[in-house]
Amino acid sequence: MEPIIPVILVLALGGVLVVGAVRWANHAARERADGLRALAERTGWGFREQVPYNTIPNIDRFELFRQGGSRKITNVMTSPDGDVRAVVFDYSYTISSGNSRQTLRQTVCYAVSATLRLPTFSLRPERFYHSIATALGYQDIDVEGRPVFSEMFLLRGQDELRVREVFNDSVCEFFERRDGVCLAGSGHELLYWRPRKQALPEEIEAMIADGLDLVQRFGEQ
């Protein structure tokens, strides 16, 4: 009967660790929501901690929102009224592989402006396996005269000519100074984020500034 005791101890310790992890995660989530709410109040933005997933209508037309399952949008900050309507929010989804599950979280800046006339495109950091895929016919639009940008990012879109037009020197220069970011656009809409990274509350204002800067750069065309 003696072996039963160590097993019970292991199970009890496992239970304590699980409960502790859940409590820590809940505490971290509460601190994050409180920090973002305080930021919204200070900057004059609106804030809602919990919202329905379809808060942004038809958002799954963007590839980011078609991945995984258990998709959630939380901690939504909404800009004051103006020509550029911006929303910053946390987005999470879960991917499963065999018996493992992983929840990925990122902070997204979503902007809408009448000044934008964008083709449908997506931009992401280029990885070594993209080069292999490109050699096999996977689309990667290179921008003439911007070898650094073209090496750093994988750019895809339905209308290649128009995509190259909107990614002018001003836009490319922006991204050449920021590796590891993603962008998606279509019509009057623009999405900007770092994959698998939630921005800290103290980083949100810089992220908003980047998003508004991109709207201006694209809108000047």
Residue frames as a rotation matrix with the C-alpha (Angstrom) as fourth column:
MET 1
0.556 0.831 0.000 0.00
0.831 -0.556 0.000 0.00
0.000 0.000 -1.000 0.00
GLU 2
0.062 -0.593 -0.803 2.97
0.550 -0.651 0.524 2.35
-0.833 -0.474 0.286 0.49
PRO 3
-0.768 -0.427 0.478 3.26
0.625 -0.333 0.706 3.39
-0.142 0.841 0.523 -3.23
ILE 4
0.162 0.919 0.359 -0.22
0.920 -0.273 0.283 4.92
0.358 0.285 -0.889 -3.02
ILE 5
0.481 0.032 -0.876 1.01
0.642 -0.694 0.327 7.71
-0.597 -0.720 -0.354 -0.73
PRO 6
-0.593 -0.732 -0.334 3.52
0.279 -0.577 0.768 9.23
-0.755 0.362 0.547 -3.20
VAL 7
-0.650 0.416 0.636 0.90
0.702 0.008 0.712 9.08
0.292 0.909 -0.297 -5.94
ILE 8
0.445 0.857 -0.260 -1.58
0.889 -0.387 0.247 10.96
0.111 -0.341 -0.934 -3.78
LEU 9
0.163 -0.470 -0.867 1.06
0.465 -0.739 0.488 13.55
-0.870 -0.483 0.099 -2.96
VAL 10
-0.841 -0.486 0.237 1.90
0.404 -0.273 0.873 14.05
-0.360 0.830 0.425 -6.62
LEU 11
-0.262 0.836 0.482 -1.77
0.832 -0.057 0.552 14.45
0.489 0.545 -0.681 -7.53
ALA 12
0.559 0.469 -0.684 -2.31
0.784 -0.568 0.250 16.91
-0.271 -0.676 -0.685 -4.68
LEU 13
-0.265 -0.747 -0.610 0.73
0.344 -0.664 0.664 18.93
-0.901 -0.033 0.433 -5.70
GLY 14
-0.818 0.005 0.575 -0.49
0.573 -0.080 0.816 18.96
0.050 0.997 0.063 -9.32
GLY 15
0.192 0.976 0.098 -3.87
0.918 -0.214 0.334 20.23
0.347 0.025 -0.938 -8.21
VAL 16
0.404 -0.123 -0.906 -2.28
0.572 -0.739 0.355 23.01
-0.713 -0.662 -0.229 -6.18
LEU 17
-0.664 -0.738 -0.115 -0.15
0.333 -0.431 0.839 24.06
-0.669 0.519 0.533 -9.15
VAL 18
-0.547 0.542 0.639 -3.16
0.755 -0.011 0.655 24.13
0.362 0.841 -0.403 -11.49
VAL 19
0.528 0.776 -0.345 -5.22
0.848 -0.459 0.266 26.22
0.048 -0.433 -0.900 -9.07
GLY 20
0.114 -0.580 -0.806 -2.29
0.443 -0.697 0.564 28.56
-0.889 -0.422 0.178 -8.57
ALA 21
-0.827 -0.440 0.350 -1.79
0.477 -0.220 0.851 28.97
-0.298 0.871 0.392 -12.31
VAL 22
-0.115 0.880 0.461 -5.47
0.870 -0.135 0.474 29.74
0.479 0.456 -0.750 -12.85
ARG 23
0.627 0.343 -0.700 -5.48
0.705 -0.632 0.322 32.32
-0.332 -0.695 -0.638 -10.05
TRP 24
-0.312 -0.824 -0.474 -2.33
0.377 -0.565 0.734 33.95
-0.872 0.050 0.487 -11.42
ALA 25
-0.765 0.064 0.641 -3.82
0.634 -0.095 0.767 34.11
0.110 0.993 0.032 -14.93
ASN 26
0.301 0.950 0.085 -7.04
0.880 -0.311 0.359 35.65
0.367 -0.033 -0.930 -13.62
HIS 27
0.444 -0.215 -0.870 -5.07
0.556 -0.695 0.456 38.19
-0.703 -0.686 -0.189 -11.59
ALA 28
-0.657 -0.754 -0.021 -2.93
0.407 -0.378 0.832 39.12
-0.635 0.538 0.554 -14.60
ALA 29
-0.466 0.573 0.674 -6.02
0.788 -0.077 0.611 39.50
0.402 0.816 -0.415 -16.78
ARG 30
0.592 0.708 -0.385 -7.66
0.806 -0.513 0.296 41.75
0.012 -0.485 -0.874 -14.19
GLU 31
0.067 -0.657 -0.751 -4.55
0.412 -0.667 0.620 43.93
-0.909 -0.351 0.226 -13.88
ARG 32
-0.811 -0.367 0.455 -4.35
0.541 -0.175 0.823 44.23
-0.222 0.914 0.341 -17.68
ALA 33
-0.029 0.893 0.449 -8.01
0.871 -0.197 0.449 45.24
0.490 0.404 -0.772 -18.02
ASP 34
0.638 0.245 -0.730 -7.64
0.668 -0.648 0.366 47.80
-0.383 -0.721 -0.577 -15.22
GLY 35
-0.322 -0.863 -0.390 -4.51
0.415 -0.499 0.761 49.24
-0.851 0.083 0.518 -16.84
LEU 36
-0.779 0.073 0.623 -6.17
0.610 -0.141 0.779 49.59
0.144 0.987 0.065 -20.24
ARG 37
0.343 0.939 -0.012 -9.29
0.890 -0.321 0.323 51.11
0.300 -0.122 -0.946 -18.71
ALA 38
0.393 -0.283 -0.875 -7.15
0.511 -0.724 0.463 53.72
-0.764 -0.629 -0.140 -16.95
LEU 39
-0.724 -0.685 0.086 -5.33
0.411 -0.327 0.851 54.46
-0.554 0.651 0.518 -20.22
ALA 40
-0.388 0.662 0.641 -8.64
0.819 -0.071 0.569 54.88
0.423 0.746 -0.515 -22.07
GLU 41
0.610 0.634 -0.475 -9.95
0.788 -0.548 0.280 57.27
-0.082 -0.545 -0.834 -19.41
ARG 42
0.041 -0.695 -0.717 -6.76
0.408 -0.644 0.647 59.33
-0.912 -0.319 0.257 -19.53
THR 43
-0.877 -0.472 0.092 -6.76
0.239 -0.262 0.935 59.63
-0.417 0.842 0.343 -23.33
GLY 44
-0.392 0.808 -0.440 -10.51
-0.685 -0.575 -0.446 60.14
-0.614 0.127 0.779 -23.79
TRP 45
-0.691 0.147 -0.708 -11.12
-0.497 0.614 0.613 56.79
0.524 0.776 -0.351 -25.48
GLY 46
0.440 0.853 0.280 -14.01
-0.871 0.330 0.364 54.47
0.218 -0.404 0.888 -24.73
PHE 47
-0.730 -0.681 -0.054 -13.38
-0.639 0.709 -0.300 51.10
0.242 -0.184 -0.952 -23.09
ARG 48
0.564 0.812 0.150 -15.25
-0.819 0.526 0.230 47.79
0.108 -0.252 0.962 -22.85
GLU 49
-0.318 -0.745 0.586 -13.67
-0.814 0.532 0.235 44.76
-0.487 -0.402 -0.775 -21.25
GLN 50
-0.630 0.194 0.752 -16.02
0.290 0.957 -0.004 42.14
-0.720 0.216 -0.659 -22.68
VAL 51
-0.185 0.576 -0.796 -17.71
-0.838 -0.515 -0.178 42.34
-0.513 0.634 0.578 -26.09
PRO 52
0.710 0.433 0.556 -19.33
-0.048 0.818 -0.574 39.87
-0.703 0.380 0.601 -28.51
TYR 53
-0.204 -0.858 0.471 -16.90
0.493 0.326 0.807 38.40
-0.846 0.397 0.357 -31.04
ASN 54
-0.094 0.249 0.964 -18.89
0.990 -0.083 0.118 39.96
0.109 0.965 -0.238 -33.92
THR 55
0.256 0.127 -0.958 -18.39
0.487 -0.873 0.015 43.50
-0.835 -0.470 -0.286 -32.56
ILE 56
-0.409 -0.397 -0.821 -16.59
-0.593 -0.568 0.571 44.29
-0.693 0.721 -0.003 -35.82
PRO 57
0.597 0.786 0.161 -18.98
-0.405 0.468 -0.785 42.99
-0.693 0.404 0.598 -38.55
ASN 58
0.995 -0.104 -0.008 -17.58
0.051 0.555 -0.830 40.38
0.091 0.825 0.557 -40.95
ILE 59
0.513 -0.854 0.084 -14.15
-0.786 -0.428 0.445 40.59
-0.345 -0.294 -0.891 -39.37
ASP 60
0.228 -0.429 0.874 -13.35
0.044 0.901 0.431 37.07
-0.973 -0.060 0.224 -40.54
ARG 61
0.990 0.010 0.143 -12.79
0.143 -0.056 -0.988 38.41
-0.001 0.998 -0.057 -44.05
PHE 62
0.350 -0.930 0.115 -9.27
-0.877 -0.368 -0.310 39.04
0.330 0.008 -0.944 -42.74
GLU 63
0.170 -0.340 -0.925 -7.08
-0.143 0.920 -0.365 35.94
0.975 0.194 0.108 -42.51
LEU 64
-0.771 -0.539 0.338 -6.05
-0.373 -0.048 -0.927 36.62
0.516 -0.841 -0.164 -38.92
PHE 65
-0.440 0.699 0.563 -9.62
-0.823 -0.065 -0.564 36.03
-0.358 -0.712 0.604 -37.77
ARG 66
0.553 0.583 -0.596 -10.05
-0.755 0.653 -0.062 32.73
0.353 0.484 0.801 -39.60
GLN 67
-0.336 -0.791 -0.511 -7.41
-0.370 0.610 -0.701 30.85
0.866 -0.047 -0.497 -37.65
GLY 68
-0.963 -0.208 -0.168 -8.02
0.044 0.497 -0.866 28.35
0.264 -0.842 -0.470 -34.87
GLY 69
-0.008 0.984 -0.176 -11.04
0.498 0.156 0.853 28.28
0.867 -0.080 -0.492 -32.63
SER 70
0.314 0.243 -0.918 -12.37
0.946 -0.155 0.283 29.74
-0.074 -0.958 -0.279 -29.37
ARG 71
-0.457 -0.508 0.730 -11.84
0.650 -0.751 -0.116 33.22
0.608 0.421 0.673 -30.82
LYS 72
0.408 0.558 -0.723 -12.31
0.898 -0.389 0.206 36.14
-0.166 -0.733 -0.660 -28.43
ILE 73
-0.208 -0.387 0.898 -12.07
0.403 -0.871 -0.281 39.91
0.891 0.304 0.337 -28.58
THR 74
0.495 0.311 -0.812 -11.56
0.867 -0.110 0.486 41.66
0.062 -0.944 -0.323 -25.24
ASN 75
0.003 -0.531 -0.847 -10.32
0.625 -0.661 0.416 44.95
-0.781 -0.531 0.330 -23.75
VAL 76
0.043 0.132 0.990 -11.67
0.972 -0.234 -0.011 47.10
0.230 0.963 -0.139 -26.56
MET 77
-0.303 -0.183 -0.935 -10.52
0.415 -0.909 0.043 50.73
-0.858 -0.375 0.352 -26.67
THR 78
0.207 0.499 0.841 -12.45
0.978 -0.097 -0.183 52.98
-0.010 0.861 -0.509 -29.08
SER 79
-0.793 -0.606 0.067 -11.22
0.609 -0.791 0.055 56.34
0.020 0.084 0.996 -30.34
PRO 80
-0.267 0.680 -0.683 -13.29
0.104 -0.684 -0.722 59.54
-0.958 -0.264 0.112 -30.08
ASP 81
0.669 0.591 0.450 -15.31
0.540 0.029 -0.841 60.58
-0.511 0.806 -0.300 -33.12
GLY 82
0.036 -0.656 -0.754 -13.26
-0.453 -0.683 0.572 61.82
-0.891 0.321 -0.322 -36.06
ASP 83
0.363 0.067 -0.929 -12.33
-0.930 0.091 -0.357 61.08
0.060 0.994 0.095 -39.64
VAL 84
-0.426 -0.539 -0.727 -10.17
-0.400 0.833 -0.383 58.14
0.812 0.128 -0.570 -38.54
ARG 85
0.619 0.599 0.507 -12.08
-0.759 0.293 0.581 55.69
0.200 -0.745 0.636 -36.38
ALA 86
-0.341 -0.831 -0.439 -9.64
-0.533 0.556 -0.638 53.48
0.774 0.016 -0.633 -34.50
VAL 87
0.811 0.505 0.295 -10.23
-0.549 0.485 0.681 50.47
0.201 -0.714 0.671 -32.28
VAL 88
-0.367 -0.917 -0.157 -7.52
-0.699 0.383 -0.604 48.71
0.614 -0.112 -0.782 -30.27
PHE 89
0.625 0.664 0.410 -8.31
-0.778 0.491 0.391 45.32
0.059 -0.563 0.824 -28.77
ASP 90
-0.518 -0.684 0.514 -6.89
-0.703 0.683 0.200 42.03
-0.488 -0.257 -0.834 -27.54
TYR 91
0.476 0.617 -0.627 -7.60
-0.854 0.494 -0.163 39.09
0.209 0.613 0.762 -29.82
SER 92
-0.480 -0.607 0.633 -7.05
-0.722 0.684 0.108 35.46
-0.498 -0.404 -0.767 -28.87
TYR 93
0.547 0.608 -0.575 -7.63
-0.793 0.597 -0.123 32.13
0.269 0.523 0.809 -30.55
THR 94
0.152 -0.418 0.896 -6.73
-0.616 0.668 0.417 28.52
-0.773 -0.615 -0.156 -29.80
ILE 95
0.179 -0.167 -0.970 -4.98
-0.868 0.436 -0.235 26.03
0.463 0.884 -0.067 -32.06
SER 96
0.559 0.078 0.825 -4.93
-0.559 0.771 0.306 22.28
-0.613 -0.632 0.475 -31.42
SER 97
0.089 -0.566 -0.820 -2.40
-0.834 0.407 -0.372 19.69
0.544 0.717 -0.436 -32.49
GLY 98
-0.458 -0.173 -0.872 -2.94
0.150 0.952 -0.267 16.14
0.876 -0.253 -0.410 -31.33
ASN 99
0.239 0.522 -0.819 -3.49
0.884 0.233 0.407 16.27
0.403 -0.821 -0.405 -27.58
SER 100
-0.568 -0.534 -0.626 -1.96
0.746 -0.655 -0.119 19.74
-0.347 -0.535 0.771 -27.15
ARG 101
0.541 0.722 0.431 -3.71
0.801 -0.599 -0.004 23.10
0.255 0.347 -0.902 -27.23
GLN 102
-0.575 -0.741 -0.347 -2.18
0.789 -0.614 0.002 26.54
-0.215 -0.273 0.938 -27.41
THR 103
0.635 0.768 -0.086 -3.89
0.738 -0.635 -0.229 29.90
-0.231 0.082 -0.970 -27.03
LEU 104
-0.470 -0.778 0.417 -2.32
0.872 -0.483 0.082 32.73
0.138 0.402 0.905 -29.01
ARG 105
0.533 0.621 -0.575 -2.88
0.727 -0.684 -0.064 36.34
-0.433 -0.384 -0.816 -28.01
GLN 106
-0.587 -0.690 0.422 -2.13
0.803 -0.562 0.198 39.60
0.101 0.455 0.885 -29.75
THR 107
-0.039 0.524 -0.851 -3.14
0.355 -0.789 -0.502 43.25
-0.934 -0.322 -0.155 -29.57
VAL 108
-0.325 0.055 0.944 -4.63
0.946 0.032 0.324 44.61
-0.012 0.998 -0.063 -32.79
CYS 109
-0.504 0.201 -0.840 -5.08
-0.026 -0.976 -0.218 48.19
-0.863 -0.089 0.497 -33.99
TYR 110
-0.297 0.533 0.792 -8.00
0.936 0.326 0.132 48.46
-0.188 0.781 -0.596 -36.42
ALA 111
-0.554 0.038 -0.832 -8.53
0.029 -0.997 -0.064 51.76
-0.832 -0.060 0.551 -38.26
VAL 112
0.036 0.628 0.777 -11.16
0.973 0.154 -0.170 52.96
-0.226 0.763 -0.606 -40.71
SER 113
-0.305 -0.154 -0.940 -10.82
0.084 -0.987 0.134 56.15
-0.949 -0.038 0.314 -42.75
ALA 114
0.758 0.643 0.113 -12.50
0.231 -0.102 -0.968 57.61
-0.610 0.759 -0.225 -45.82
THR 115
0.440 -0.667 -0.602 -9.04
-0.808 -0.587 0.060 58.68
-0.393 0.460 -0.797 -47.03
LEU 116
-0.474 -0.655 0.589 -8.04
-0.372 0.755 0.541 55.05
-0.798 0.038 -0.601 -47.57
ARG 117
0.621 0.554 -0.554 -8.50
-0.762 0.262 -0.592 53.37
-0.183 0.790 0.585 -50.96
LEU 118
-0.291 -0.865 0.408 -6.65
-0.805 0.452 0.385 50.12
-0.517 -0.216 -0.828 -50.42
PRO 119
0.015 0.207 -0.978 -6.44
-0.647 0.748 0.148 46.95
0.762 0.631 0.145 -52.47
THR 120
0.919 0.277 0.281 -6.88
-0.394 0.604 0.693 43.75
0.022 -0.748 0.664 -50.46
PHE 121
0.175 -0.930 -0.322 -3.47
-0.311 0.258 -0.915 42.70
0.934 0.260 -0.244 -49.14
SER 122
0.998 -0.018 -0.066 -1.62
0.068 0.306 0.950 41.09
0.004 -0.952 0.307 -46.24
LEU 123
0.271 -0.950 0.156 1.87
-0.450 -0.268 -0.852 41.73
0.851 0.160 -0.500 -44.92
ARG 124
0.993 -0.007 0.114 3.83
-0.099 0.453 0.886 39.58
-0.058 -0.891 0.450 -42.50
PRO 125
0.215 -0.975 0.051 7.47
-0.789 -0.143 0.598 39.00
-0.576 -0.168 -0.800 -41.52
GLU 126
0.610 -0.071 -0.790 9.24
-0.611 0.592 -0.525 36.81
0.505 0.803 0.318 -44.05
ARG 127
0.460 -0.424 0.780 10.65
-0.551 0.552 0.625 33.55
-0.696 -0.718 0.021 -42.70
PHE 128
-0.578 -0.805 -0.131 13.09
-0.618 0.328 0.714 31.10
-0.532 0.495 -0.687 -44.29
TYR 129
-0.562 0.401 0.723 10.29
0.461 0.878 -0.129 28.67
-0.687 0.261 -0.678 -45.20
HIS 130
0.528 0.725 -0.442 8.52
0.013 -0.528 -0.849 31.42
-0.849 0.443 -0.289 -47.14
SER 131
-0.102 -0.655 -0.749 11.49
-0.859 -0.322 0.399 31.50
-0.502 0.684 -0.530 -49.52
ILE 132
-0.897 -0.175 0.407 11.04
-0.023 0.936 0.351 27.80
-0.442 0.305 -0.843 -50.17
ALA 133
-0.057 0.969 0.241 7.30
0.585 0.228 -0.778 28.26
-0.809 0.097 -0.580 -50.69
THR 134
0.401 0.156 -0.903 7.91
-0.434 -0.835 -0.338 31.22
-0.807 0.527 -0.267 -53.01
ALA 135
-0.618 -0.713 -0.333 10.23
-0.670 0.255 0.697 29.08
-0.412 0.653 -0.635 -55.13
LEU 136
-0.838 0.377 0.394 7.33
0.434 0.898 0.065 26.63
-0.330 0.226 -0.917 -55.47
GLY 137
-0.570 0.588 0.574 4.94
0.512 -0.292 0.808 29.34
0.642 0.755 -0.134 -56.63
TYR 138
0.164 0.612 -0.773 3.65
0.976 -0.214 0.038 30.85
-0.142 -0.761 -0.633 -53.37
GLN 139
0.514 0.125 0.849 2.97
0.525 -0.828 -0.197 34.53
0.678 0.547 -0.491 -53.95
ASP 140
0.198 -0.442 -0.875 5.39
0.780 -0.470 0.413 37.13
-0.593 -0.764 0.252 -52.56
ILE 141
0.800 0.173 0.574 5.17
0.521 -0.674 -0.524 40.62
0.296 0.718 -0.630 -54.06
ASP 142
-0.167 -0.904 -0.393 8.53
0.927 -0.280 0.250 42.37
-0.336 -0.323 0.885 -54.20
VAL 143
0.846 0.415 -0.334 8.54
0.329 -0.900 -0.285 46.17
-0.419 0.131 -0.899 -54.30
GLU 144
0.466 -0.678 0.569 10.89
0.747 -0.043 -0.663 47.60
0.474 0.734 0.486 -56.91
GLY 145
0.020 -0.594 0.804 13.72
-0.043 -0.804 -0.593 49.67
0.999 -0.023 -0.042 -55.45
ARG 146
0.291 0.102 0.951 13.08
-0.926 -0.219 0.307 48.46
0.240 -0.970 0.031 -51.87
PRO 147
-0.029 -0.357 -0.934 15.26
-0.234 0.910 -0.341 45.33
0.972 0.208 -0.110 -51.46
VAL 148
-0.931 -0.311 0.191 15.43
-0.238 0.120 -0.964 45.66
0.277 -0.943 -0.186 -47.66
PHE 149
-0.266 0.923 0.278 11.65
-0.894 -0.129 -0.430 45.82
-0.361 -0.363 0.859 -47.35
SER 150
0.405 0.466 -0.787 11.17
-0.801 0.596 -0.059 42.94
0.442 0.654 0.615 -49.80
GLU 151
-0.398 -0.630 -0.666 13.62
-0.140 0.760 -0.635 40.79
0.906 -0.160 -0.391 -47.87
MET 152
-0.933 -0.004 0.359 12.02
-0.357 -0.091 -0.930 41.56
0.037 -0.996 0.084 -44.50
PHE 153
-0.342 0.918 0.202 8.37
-0.542 -0.017 -0.841 41.00
-0.768 -0.397 0.503 -45.40
LEU 154
-0.826 0.296 0.479 6.07
0.532 0.691 0.490 38.65
-0.186 0.660 -0.728 -47.24
LEU 155
-0.552 0.622 -0.556 3.55
-0.485 -0.782 -0.392 40.78
-0.678 0.053 0.733 -49.15
ARG 156
-0.820 0.356 0.448 0.52
0.547 0.718 0.430 39.24
-0.168 0.598 -0.784 -50.82
GLY 157
-0.375 0.750 -0.545 -2.54
-0.287 -0.653 -0.701 40.65
-0.882 -0.106 0.460 -52.58
GLN 158
0.285 0.623 0.728 -5.08
0.525 0.534 -0.663 40.05
-0.802 0.571 -0.175 -55.32
ASP 159
0.946 0.034 0.321 -4.08
0.288 -0.541 -0.790 43.04
0.147 0.840 -0.522 -57.47
GLU 160
0.281 -0.930 -0.237 -0.26
0.922 0.193 0.335 42.98
-0.266 -0.312 0.912 -57.54
LEU 161
-0.294 -0.388 0.873 0.07
0.698 -0.711 -0.081 46.19
0.652 0.586 0.480 -59.55
ARG 162
0.447 0.558 0.699 -2.14
-0.075 -0.755 0.651 48.15
0.891 -0.344 -0.296 -57.17
VAL 163
0.893 -0.183 -0.410 -0.45
0.448 0.299 0.843 46.64
-0.032 -0.937 0.349 -54.10
ARG 164
-0.098 -0.990 0.103 2.94
0.995 -0.099 -0.005 47.80
0.015 0.102 0.995 -55.39
GLU 165
-0.122 0.111 0.986 1.49
0.374 -0.915 0.149 51.27
0.919 0.387 0.070 -55.96
VAL 166
0.772 0.514 0.374 0.25
-0.122 -0.457 0.881 51.72
0.624 -0.726 -0.290 -52.40
PHE 167
0.731 -0.621 -0.282 3.48
0.555 0.302 0.775 50.37
-0.396 -0.724 0.566 -50.91
ASN 168
0.771 -0.429 0.471 5.40
0.094 -0.654 -0.750 53.48
0.630 0.623 -0.464 -51.91
ASP 169
-0.226 -0.974 -0.023 8.70
0.226 -0.030 -0.974 54.70
0.947 -0.225 0.227 -50.42
SER 170
-0.311 0.151 0.938 6.99
-0.779 -0.606 -0.160 56.33
0.544 -0.781 0.306 -47.43
VAL 171
0.734 0.649 0.198 5.15
-0.658 0.610 0.441 53.12
0.166 -0.454 0.875 -46.47
CYS 172
0.653 -0.539 -0.532 8.17
0.293 0.828 -0.478 50.88
0.698 0.157 0.699 -47.06
GLU 173
-0.351 -0.810 0.469 10.39
-0.163 -0.440 -0.883 53.14
0.922 -0.386 0.022 -44.94
PHE 174
0.206 0.529 0.823 7.93
-0.934 -0.145 0.327 52.78
0.292 -0.836 0.464 -42.07
PHE 175
0.959 0.284 0.025 8.23
-0.280 0.923 0.264 48.99
0.052 -0.260 0.964 -42.12
GLU 176
0.372 -0.898 -0.237 11.95
0.213 0.331 -0.919 48.87
0.904 0.291 0.314 -42.70
ARG 177
-0.473 -0.507 0.721 12.27
-0.541 -0.479 -0.692 50.39
0.696 -0.717 -0.047 -39.20
ARG 178
-0.065 0.547 0.834 9.88
-0.946 0.234 -0.227 47.85
-0.319 -0.804 0.502 -37.62
ASP 179
-0.664 -0.168 -0.729 10.54
-0.469 0.853 0.230 44.17
0.583 0.495 -0.645 -37.98
GLY 180
-0.950 0.214 -0.228 8.15
0.307 0.779 -0.547 41.51
0.060 -0.589 -0.806 -36.74
VAL 181
-0.520 0.814 -0.259 4.90
-0.363 -0.485 -0.796 43.39
-0.773 -0.320 0.548 -37.46
CYS 182
-0.642 0.432 0.633 1.89
0.731 0.593 0.336 42.42
-0.231 0.679 -0.697 -39.54
LEU 183
-0.630 0.481 -0.609 -0.55
-0.449 -0.866 -0.219 44.46
-0.633 0.136 0.762 -41.59
ALA 184
-0.581 0.519 0.627 -3.72
0.780 0.574 0.247 43.78
-0.232 0.633 -0.739 -43.54
GLY 185
-0.655 0.345 -0.673 -5.82
-0.258 -0.938 -0.230 46.17
-0.711 0.023 0.703 -45.57
SER 186
-0.620 0.519 0.588 -8.88
0.784 0.393 0.480 46.37
0.018 0.759 -0.651 -47.77
GLY 187
0.243 0.782 0.574 -10.86
0.732 -0.536 0.421 49.39
0.637 0.318 -0.703 -48.95
HIS 188
0.386 -0.001 0.922 -11.17
-0.344 -0.928 0.143 51.86
0.856 -0.372 -0.359 -46.08
GLU 189
0.965 0.117 0.233 -9.85
-0.260 0.361 0.895 49.42
0.021 -0.925 0.379 -43.44
LEU 190
0.092 -0.983 -0.160 -6.41
-0.445 0.103 -0.890 48.76
0.891 0.153 -0.427 -42.00
LEU 191
0.990 0.138 -0.036 -5.24
-0.040 0.512 0.858 46.25
0.137 -0.848 0.513 -39.36
TYR 192
0.146 -0.980 0.132 -1.87
-0.477 -0.187 -0.859 46.49
0.866 0.062 -0.495 -37.60
TRP 193
0.889 0.169 0.425 -0.43
-0.457 0.376 0.806 44.05
-0.024 -0.911 0.412 -35.00
ARG 194
-0.351 -0.934 -0.061 2.51
-0.909 0.356 -0.216 42.03
0.223 -0.020 -0.974 -33.75
PRO 195
0.302 0.550 -0.778 1.68
-0.393 0.816 0.424 38.32
0.868 0.177 0.463 -33.99
ARG 196
0.387 -0.035 -0.921 1.45
0.596 0.772 0.221 36.45
0.703 -0.635 0.319 -30.71
LYS 197
-0.718 -0.638 -0.280 2.21
0.635 -0.435 -0.638 39.56
0.285 -0.636 0.717 -28.66
GLN 198
0.545 0.827 -0.140 -0.08
0.797 -0.459 0.392 41.50
0.260 -0.325 -0.909 -26.37
ALA 199
-0.177 -0.579 0.796 1.07
0.218 -0.812 -0.542 45.08
0.960 0.077 0.270 -26.13
LEU 200
-0.510 -0.050 -0.859 1.66
0.860 -0.035 -0.509 46.27
-0.005 -0.998 0.061 -22.59
PRO 201
0.564 0.792 -0.232 -0.59
0.794 -0.598 -0.113 49.14
-0.228 -0.120 -0.966 -21.48
GLU 202
0.315 -0.521 -0.794 2.41
0.011 -0.834 0.552 51.48
-0.949 -0.182 -0.257 -21.66
GLU 203
-0.752 -0.602 0.268 3.02
0.235 0.135 0.963 50.38
-0.616 0.787 0.040 -25.28
ILE 204
0.011 0.878 0.478 -0.53
0.878 0.221 -0.424 51.00
-0.478 0.425 -0.769 -26.51
GLU 205
0.613 0.255 -0.748 -0.14
0.024 -0.952 -0.305 54.71
-0.790 0.169 -0.590 -27.22
ALA 206
-0.398 -0.819 -0.414 2.88
-0.540 -0.155 0.827 54.06
-0.741 0.552 -0.381 -29.45
MET 207
-0.713 0.202 0.672 0.92
0.515 0.800 0.307 51.36
-0.476 0.565 -0.674 -31.25
ILE 208
0.422 0.903 -0.079 -1.98
0.671 -0.370 -0.643 53.76
-0.610 0.218 -0.762 -31.84
ALA 209
0.318 -0.391 -0.864 0.45
-0.416 -0.876 0.244 56.37
-0.852 0.282 -0.441 -33.13
ASP 210
-0.767 -0.614 0.185 1.88
-0.153 0.455 0.877 53.80
-0.623 0.645 -0.443 -35.56
GLY 211
-0.323 0.732 0.600 -1.60
0.825 0.529 -0.200 52.87
-0.464 0.430 -0.774 -36.78
LEU 212
0.666 0.587 -0.460 -2.59
0.344 -0.789 -0.509 56.49
-0.662 0.181 -0.727 -37.37
ASP 213
-0.111 -0.805 -0.583 0.75
-0.501 -0.461 0.733 57.16
-0.858 0.373 -0.352 -39.05
LEU 214
-0.796 -0.158 0.584 0.06
0.316 0.715 0.624 54.30
-0.516 0.682 -0.519 -41.48
VAL 215
0.246 0.947 0.207 -3.40
0.811 -0.084 -0.579 55.65
-0.531 0.310 -0.789 -42.25
GLN 216
0.575 -0.082 -0.814 -1.82
-0.216 -0.975 -0.054 58.99
-0.789 0.207 -0.579 -43.15
ARG 217
-0.495 -0.858 -0.140 0.91
-0.412 0.089 0.907 57.40
-0.765 0.506 -0.397 -45.28
PHE 218
-0.661 0.326 0.676 -1.54
0.642 0.712 0.285 55.24
-0.389 0.622 -0.680 -47.21
GLY 219
0.332 0.932 -0.147 -4.14
0.748 -0.355 -0.561 58.01
-0.575 0.077 -0.815 -47.38
GLU 220
0.053 -0.390 -0.919 -1.79
-0.216 -0.903 0.371 60.50
-0.975 0.179 -0.132 -49.04
GLN 221
-0.810 -0.448 0.379 -1.81
0.206 0.387 0.899 58.50
-0.549 0.806 -0.221 -52.27
